Amino acid sequence: MRSLGLGAALIIALWSCDTAAQDIAAQETAHRAAVLAHLPPDAAQRLFGGEVTPVAGSPEAIGAYERGCLEGAVALPADGPNWQVMRPSRNRAWGHPALIALLERVAQQLPAAAGWPGLLVGADGNEVDEAWTLQHRLLLEVFAREPTVARIFVNPAIKQELCHEAGADRAWLTKIRPWWGHNEHFHIRLSCPTGQSECRSQAPPPAGDGCGKELSWWFTPEARHPPRGAAKPLLVADLPRACARLVAVP
């Protein structure tokens, strides 16, 4: 599939999908079409977002997380052991085989390793509420201990609670970092798959568990008001040349 971006952005629910969510598929499709129509003709989101089928060829991760694309994506099965794809009408459950394999592998580990079949839900941004359990921490720890996982983005309150609960073995905390917009889900980034010469990984996270001053900043007024403004649409010309060639494939 002509996919834009390399981060693992699939949201996997480990319970049944909301029936009402499926009923709004037509509205979502119309909204998506309207958004794409307002973008420049050469906007990467418009050209890649209009594709619904994979490009033939071997899977290839191209570029960086925020400025790249994916060739030859494969689909995550809609239903499987301990997972279910949410809102399949969006046609977004595609990824590199390395990502699909990770999700399938970890989903099968969760009942025994974390005792938790559900998806993490964030709190109010200051601290976790009574919904937080040990199983939430174990769920994130299972993902963080996966060698192929480079980073996990969470709400700052979640990171703070993990820092409080972690014991002497804190190495896994390094990968878990606060970031805006992760109140209701967590986001996984994988390292570049082996042998993918066009792929560009970001620098490793800073040394340490990330529980010091860098975490404290997220609870300051400055962090509560992230920069806002209309971002310039990413154009195909801004992407690696291999992505431009990919868009040109019939």
RAQUI-V515290 format. One record per residue. N is the residue number from 0. RES is the residue in one letter. PHI is phi as a letter, one per 30 degrees, with the letter a starting at -180 (999 if undefined). D_CENTER is the distance of its C-alpha to the mean C-alpha in Angstrom with 1 decimal. Layout:
BEGIN
n;res;phi;d_center
N;RES;PHI;D_CENTER
N;RES;PHI;D_CENTER
END
This chain:
BEGIN
n;res;phi;d_center
0;M;999;17.0
1;R;d;17.0
2;S;c;13.3
3;L;c;12.4
4;G;j;9.8
5;L;c;8.8
6;G;d;5.3
7;A;d;3.7
8;A;c;2.5
9;L;d;5.6
10;I;c;7.3
11;I;c;10.2
12;A;c;13.4
13;L;c;16.1
14;W;b;18.8
15;S;d;20.4
16;C;d;18.9
17;D;d;20.8
18;T;d;23.5
19;A;d;23.7
20;A;d;20.2
21;Q;d;21.4
22;D;d;24.5
23;I;c;22.9
24;A;e;21.5
25;A;d;24.3
26;Q;d;23.7
27;E;d;20.0
28;T;d;21.2
29;A;d;23.9
30;H;d;21.8
31;R;d;19.4
32;A;d;22.5
33;A;d;24.0
34;V;d;21.1
35;L;d;21.2
36;A;d;25.0
37;H;d;25.1
38;L;d;23.3
39;P;e;25.5
40;P;e;26.4
41;D;c;24.8
42;A;d;21.5
43;A;d;18.7
44;Q;d;16.7
45;R;d;20.0
46;L;d;20.8
47;F;d;17.6
48;G;d;16.8
49;G;d;20.3
50;E;d;19.8
51;V;b;19.5
52;T;b;20.6
53;P;d;19.8
54;V;d;21.9
55;A;d;24.3
56;G;k;24.0
57;S;d;22.3
58;P;e;18.5
59;E;b;17.9
60;A;d;15.0
61;I;b;16.6
62;G;i;16.3
63;A;c;13.8
64;Y;e;10.1
65;E;c;11.5
66;R;a;14.5
67;G;a;14.4
68;C;a;14.3
69;L;b;14.3
70;E;c;17.6
71;G;i;18.5
72;A;d;15.3
73;V;b;16.0
74;A;d;15.3
75;L;d;14.1
76;P;e;17.3
77;A;d;17.4
78;D;b;18.9
79;G;a;19.3
80;P;e;20.3
81;N;i;18.4
82;W;b;15.7
83;Q;a;15.9
84;V;d;13.9
85;M;d;13.9
86;R;h;15.7
87;P;d;16.3
88;S;d;18.3
89;R;d;15.4
90;N;h;15.2
91;R;c;11.5
92;A;d;11.2
93;W;b;11.7
94;G;a;10.7
95;H;d;12.7
96;P;e;14.9
97;A;d;13.8
98;L;d;10.3
99;I;d;12.3
100;A;d;14.8
101;L;d;12.6
102;L;d;11.4
103;E;d;15.1
104;R;d;16.6
105;V;d;14.9
106;A;e;15.4
107;Q;d;19.0
108;Q;d;19.4
109;L;e;18.3
110;P;e;21.6
111;A;d;23.7
112;A;d;21.6
113;A;b;20.3
114;G;i;22.5
115;W;b;19.8
116;P;c;18.7
117;G;c;16.7
118;L;c;13.3
119;L;d;13.2
120;V;c;14.5
121;G;d;15.0
122;A;c;18.6
123;D;d;20.6
124;G;j;19.4
125;N;c;22.6
126;E;a;22.6
127;V;d;21.3
128;D;c;23.6
129;E;d;25.6
130;A;d;22.7
131;W;d;21.2
132;T;b;22.4
133;L;e;22.6
134;Q;d;20.4
135;H;d;17.4
136;R;d;18.0
137;L;d;18.5
138;L;e;15.3
139;L;d;13.3
140;E;d;16.1
141;V;e;15.8
142;F;d;12.3
143;A;d;13.4
144;R;d;16.5
145;E;d;15.0
146;P;e;16.5
147;T;d;13.8
148;V;d;11.1
149;A;c;11.4
150;R;a;9.7
151;I;b;8.2
152;F;c;8.2
153;V;b;10.5
154;N;d;13.4
155;P;e;16.4
156;A;d;18.5
157;I;d;16.3
158;K;d;16.6
159;Q;d;20.3
160;E;d;20.9
161;L;d;19.5
162;C;d;21.8
163;H;d;24.7
164;E;d;24.2
165;A;d;23.5
166;G;c;26.7
167;A;d;28.2
168;D;d;25.4
169;R;c;22.8
170;A;e;21.3
171;W;d;18.0
172;L;d;17.6
173;T;e;17.3
174;K;d;13.7
175;I;c;12.7
176;R;b;12.9
177;P;d;13.4
178;W;a;11.9
179;W;d;12.9
180;G;i;11.5
181;H;c;9.9
182;N;d;13.0
183;E;b;12.1
184;H;a;8.8
185;F;c;6.9
186;H;c;3.6
187;I;c;4.5
188;R;c;6.2
189;L;c;9.2
190;S;d;12.7
191;C;e;14.5
192;P;d;16.0
193;T;e;19.7
194;G;i;22.0
195;Q;c;19.7
196;S;d;21.9
197;E;d;20.2
198;C;d;16.9
199;R;b;16.7
200;S;d;14.9
201;Q;d;14.9
202;A;d;17.5
203;P;e;17.2
204;P;d;16.7
205;P;e;20.1
206;A;d;22.4
207;G;j;22.9
208;D;d;21.0
209;G;i;19.9
210;C;c;22.1
211;G;c;24.8
212;K;d;25.4
213;E;d;22.0
214;L;d;20.8
215;S;e;24.0
216;W;e;23.2
217;W;d;20.4
218;F;c;23.2
219;T;c;25.4
220;P;e;26.4
221;E;e;24.9
222;A;d;21.4
223;R;d;21.9
224;H;b;22.6
225;P;d;19.9
226;P;e;21.2
227;R;b;21.4
228;G;l;22.7
229;A;d;22.3
230;A;d;20.1
231;K;d;21.7
232;P;e;20.1
233;L;d;18.8
234;L;c;21.5
235;V;e;21.6
236;A;d;24.1
237;D;d;21.6
238;L;c;19.6
239;P;e;21.0
240;R;e;24.1
241;A;d;22.6
242;C;d;20.2
243;A;d;23.3
244;R;d;25.1
245;L;d;22.4
246;V;d;22.7
247;A;d;26.5
248;V;d;26.4
249;P;d;28.1
END
